[in-house]
Amino acid sequence: MKARLAMTVGDPRGIGPEIITKALADSRVGERCDIVVVGPSGTQVEPQESIGKWRAEGDASLAGHLSGLAIERAVQLARAGEVEGIVTAPIDKAALLAGGYDFPGHTEMLASLTGSRVAMMLASDKLRVVLATTHLPLRDVVASVTQESIVEAAETTRRGLTEWFGIDSPRIALCALNPHAGDGGRFGNEDADLLAPAARAAGIAGPFPADTVFVRAMRGEFDAVIAPYHDVGMTAIKVASFGSAVNVTLGLPFPRTSPDHGTALDIAGQGRADPSSMIAATLLCASIAARVRQRGDRPSYGDRPTGSRSSARPSRAQ
């Protein structure tokens, strides 16, 4: 049975339409997926679910508005059971804001639309990394990394690895915040005073220094690593697997995946975009959907209504 998936076009100025066209032409996608393209008409790929029209002279605010509408519509389809999961092409975060959607990115918007506590995972066949905080200025990270955020990330990761990836008793490690995990307080006390108790409370290992924990995971010691902030985790996974890694939003009532890159506005329309990560994202979403279907899970949706915008940016990524 093919997985029926919604695929959002993303920012119409970027490479989303191109990588979707190439992904749809891939035989593996055709064999395993029934794709419903959601987005504006007037791009390289024609949607089955149109949310408006893109104009070649359109600006960032129009692009962001159409991107947000497509996400909302895809969530509606998933919540109604019309699709089993969502695959999202890249959006431009500044354009999304200009278009009237005050969210730092897909992850936070999807969490709001579904009322879910989520965690952002980047996954490949070499490494899985989960972010305890996502799109924050570095100066805000220390205040945002709390025992609650670590425990929530660990719980969401454990459940996702078990239910969506089929890993019994997942082995999860916590990456340290400071160099050498603080080196006995020489480079900060946060790891000893905050992260170590949080790891114990969450039932995970660590914190371990960033310069070794990802290597240990790639050698098979851990099934996933929780990173305390965006760039330490994203750098590790992209060095290990750029082009084949997939962004997975854990904690949603349906699977959502996306490629591991951005809109690439500089090469849009040139036919040069590599669809590898988009294809990987689509196939992984199909695999998760098949596993959920096999388990017979019934999604439990949040209380927040879908299809509405939010002007309240989350103070901390879940």
N, C-alpha and C positions, 0 to 999 in steps of 0.2 A: 504494500500500500504506500503510495506516494504521500509525502508530507505536504500539506497545503500551507504555504507561507506567504505573508505579506512582505513586500520589499519596497521600502521607501526610497525615493529618488535622491533625497538629500538636497544640498544646495545646487540649484540648476545651473549655476555658473561654473561649478567644479567638474570633477571627473566622474561624479556619480552616474549620470546617464551613460557614459561610455563603459564603465566597469560593469554596470548592470547588463548592458547589451552583450558584452563579452561573456559574462557569467551565464546568461540565458542560452548562449550558443554552445556552452560546454556540455558534452554528452553526459557527464556524471550528474550534473544538475538536472538535466532533462529526465534522466532515469529515476531520480529519487525525489524530485520536487515538482509540485504544482504551484507556480508562482503567480501571485496577484500583485502587479506593480501599482504602487500608490504614489501619486505625485501630480505635478501640473502637466497639461498638454503643452506642446510647443518645444519639447526637448528632443534629444536623439532617441529616446525610448518613449513609446506611447503607453500611457497607464491604462489599466483596466478600471482603476478607481481614481477618477480625476478630481482634484481638489481646487482647480483653477487653471489659469493659463499663464505660462511664462512668456515674457516678451524679450526679444534679443536686447533691447535697450533698457531692460529692467535693472534696477539698482539693488544695493545690498538689502534694503529694507523689504523690498518685494521678495527677494530670494529667501530671506529669513522668515517672512510671513508664510510663504508657501511651504518651506521646510517644516515649520511648526504645525501647519494644517495637516500635512501628510503624516506626521507622527501621531497627532490626535486621531486621525482616521484609522491608522493601522491599529492603534490600541482599541478603538471601538470594534474593529473586526475581530481582534483576538478575544476581547471580553465577551463578544456575542457568540463565540465558538465558530465563526466563519473561517478563521485560519487558526493553525496550531502554534504559530510562532511568528516573530518579526525579525527581518534582516534589514538593517538600516545603512544606507550609504552616508558618507560623511556630510556633516553640516559645518557651517562657519559660525562660531559662537558669537562673534560681534554682530553678524547679520541676524542671527536669531533674536538677539536683544533689540536690534533696530526694527525688527519685524513685529515686536510687541510681546515677545516671550522672554520673561526675565528669569532664565535658568542658565547656569554655567555650562550645560551640555545635555546630551541625551540622557545620561544616567539620572540626573536630578529631575529632569522633566518626566521621565517614565515613572520614577518613584512617586512623584506628585500625582500623576494621572491615575495611578493604581492604588494609592495609599499604602505603598509597600516600603518595608525596610530593605534596602538593597545593598549590594556590594559590587564593585567593579572589578572584574577579573580579566586579565589577559592570559590566554591559554594557547599553548602549542604542544607539539609532541615532545618538546624538550623541557618545558618549564611552564608552571602556572603561578601567576602573581596576582594577589588581591590587594587592593588599596584600602587602607583604613580611613584615609581622607583623599579627596580627589582634587578638584580644581580650586586650590587655595594659593594665595601668595605665600612664599616660604616663611615670611615673618609671622604668619598666623598659624603655622603648623603646630608649634609646641603647645599653644593653648587649645588647639582642636584635637590633639591626640590625648584621649582620656581612657581610663579603664573601661568605661562604658563603650566607647567606640571600638576598642580592641575586642572586647567580649562579643559585641554585636557582629563585628566582621567575622570573628571565628565561628560563631553559631551559623551565620548565613553561609559561610564557606563550607563548613562541615555538611550542612544539609544539601547544598548544591552538588558537592562532590559525590555524595551518596546517591541522591535521587536523580541527578542529571548526568553524572559521569559513571555511575555504577561502581564506585570505590567504597568498599566496606571499611569501616574504621580508618578514615583518612588521617594521614600524618601531616600535621600542619606546623610550620615554624613561623616565628615572629622575627622580623628584621629589626635590628637596633636603630635607634635614632641618631646617636652620636658616633664618631669614629671609635673603632675598637670597643663598641658597646660602653663607652664612657671610660674605659681603662681604669676601673677602681675609683672613679670620681675625678680623675685627672682632666677629662674632657666633658664633664657634665654629669649630673646625678639622675637625669631623667630615666635612663635605662634601668638603674638599680631601684629607684624609688617609685617609678610609675609602670614601666613596661614589664619588668619581671613579675610584680604582683598581678598585673593584668593577664600575663601569659598563664600564670598558675590558675587564676580564676577562670580562664577560658579553657583550660585543659590542653594547652598547646605548648610546644617547646620554644625555648628562647628567653630573652632576645639574643640573637647571634649577630656578630658584626656583618655589615652589608658586604664587605669585601670577601666573605667566605660563604654566607648562607645560601646564596643563589647557586654557587658552584656545587655545594652539597646537595641541593635539590636536583640539579641537573644530573648528578651522579646517582640519583635514585633514593636518597635518604628521606626526602619529604615529597608529599604529593602536591603541596602548595606552600607558598611563602606569603605571609601578610606583610606588606610594606607600610611604614607609618606615613609616608607622604608620596605624592605623585611621581616625582622625577626619579627617585631611587628605584622604585618598582618598574616604571616604564622604561628606564634606561636598560635595566637588566633584561627584560623580556625582548626589547627591540634589538639589542645586541645579539641575543641568542637566536632570535627567530623572525627578524623583520621580513615582512612579505608573506609569512605563513602563519603568524599569530592571529588570534581572533579575540575581539572584545566581547565578553559575555556579561550580561547584567544578571547576577545572582539575586534571588529573592523575589523576583516577579512571579505572578501567577501563570506566566507563559514564558517560553524561552525567547530571549532577544540577543542577537549577535550582530557584530559589525566588523568591518576590516580594521586593521591596526594602523591606519594612516588617515590623513586629513583630506581636505578638498583638492589640494594640488592645483590651485587656481592658475599657477604659472604654466602648466602644460595642458590645461583643459582645452578640448576642441582640436587637439593635434594628433589624436590617434595613438598616443604613446603610453597611455595609462596601463599599468600592469594589473590585471584582474585577479591575481593569485589569491590575495587575502580575502577578496569579496567571495570568490568561489569557496575558499576554506570556511568562511563564515556561514555561507549558505548550507554547505554540507554538514557542518557541525550543528546548526540549528535543526536541520532535518533529523540528525541522529538523536538529539535531545528530545525532539518531538516524538520520535518513534519510541524512545524509552519511556516517556511519560504516558504515551498511549498504551504501551504494554503493561505498565504498572496499574493502569486504570485510575490514575489520580484525578480527582476533581478539584479544579482550582478554587482557592478561597480568596475572593477579591476584597480589596480594602473598601473603606467607607467613603472615600473621596470620589466625587463624580468625575467621569471621563469627559473629555471634550471641552474643558474649560481652561482658560489661561490662569497663570498665577503671577502676581506681582511681588510675591514674597520669596525672595531667594533663600534657600536653606542656609542656615548659619554653619552647618557642618554636614558634610557628605556622610551618608550612612554607610 
